[in-house]
Amino acid sequence: MKINKELVKKVAKIARLTLSEQEVKQFSEDFNDILQDFSKLKKINTDNVEPSFDPIAIQNVLRLDNVERCLSNSDALSNTKSKENGFFKGPKTI
């Protein structure tokens, strides 16, 4: 597919872009260069290559959520002076 100035102007109009003649010329050249690069990629044999959507294999990095014994209320409050009625006591908020 060849990108010409008319196609660039048509797409610019659809996208509601105002392009100067210099920009239209530059975009058409750039798009043609991009298409040539992609045509080189089409020639590569990828028959035996598995598709890869992530460059690095994703692994679960979280630990298992194992049920363990919890601290008792008295053990949790044993190292603080700021406690009241079996709860931690924090500063007064306004």
N, C-alpha and C positions, 0 to 999 in steps of 0.2 A: 504494500500500500504506500502510495506517495502522498505526502502532505503538501498541499499547495496553499497559496495565499488566500484563495477563496474559502477553503475549508477552515482555515484559522479565523477568518473574519466571521464565518457562520457560527462557529463555536463561541467566539467572543460575543457575538450578538445574543446567543442563547444564554450565556453566562452574564449578560448585561455588563460587559467590559468594554471600555473605550480604549482602543489601541491605535497608536500612530502607525504610519506606514513602515517606519523603521522597526517597531516592535513586531508587526506582522511578519516582516521579512525575517527577523531574528528568530521568532518562534517557529516559523516553518522550517528553517534550517536546523534548529535544535531538535524539533520533533523528528525530522528525518534522520538525524544522527542517532537518536534514541531507538528508532525503529530498526536501523541497521545493526545496532548492538544486540537487540533482541533477536534479529534474524540469525546472528552468529550463535546465540544460545540454542536456537531451534535445531541447529545442525549437530549438537552434542548428543551422543547416544546415552540415554538414561533408562534403557530397558531393564537392567538388573539393579537399579538403585531404588531403595525404599523411600517413599515420601517422608520428609521430615518437616514437621511444623514448628518444632522447638530445636534450636541449635544445641541445647544442653538437655540431657535426659532429666525429666522432672521426677523427683523422689519425695516422698513424704518425710519432712524433716521434723515433724512433731513427735513427741513421745506418746506412748500409749497412755490412755487415761485409766490408770489402775486405781481401784478403790483401796485406800489405806486408812489406818487408824488416825483419827483426828485428835487434836489436843482437847483436853477437857477444859471447861470454863475456868476452873481454878488454875490449871497449868498455863493457860493463855494469859491470865491476868497476874501471874505470879511475879513478873519482872517489872511491873509498873506501879507507880505511886498514884497515877491518875486513873482511879476507878471508882465507880459508884453503882450500887445496886446490881452488881454482876456484869457491868458493861464498862468499856473504856470511856473515860471522861475527857473530852476535848475542850479547847477554848470556846468561850461564848461567842456566838456569831450574831451579828445584827442584821 
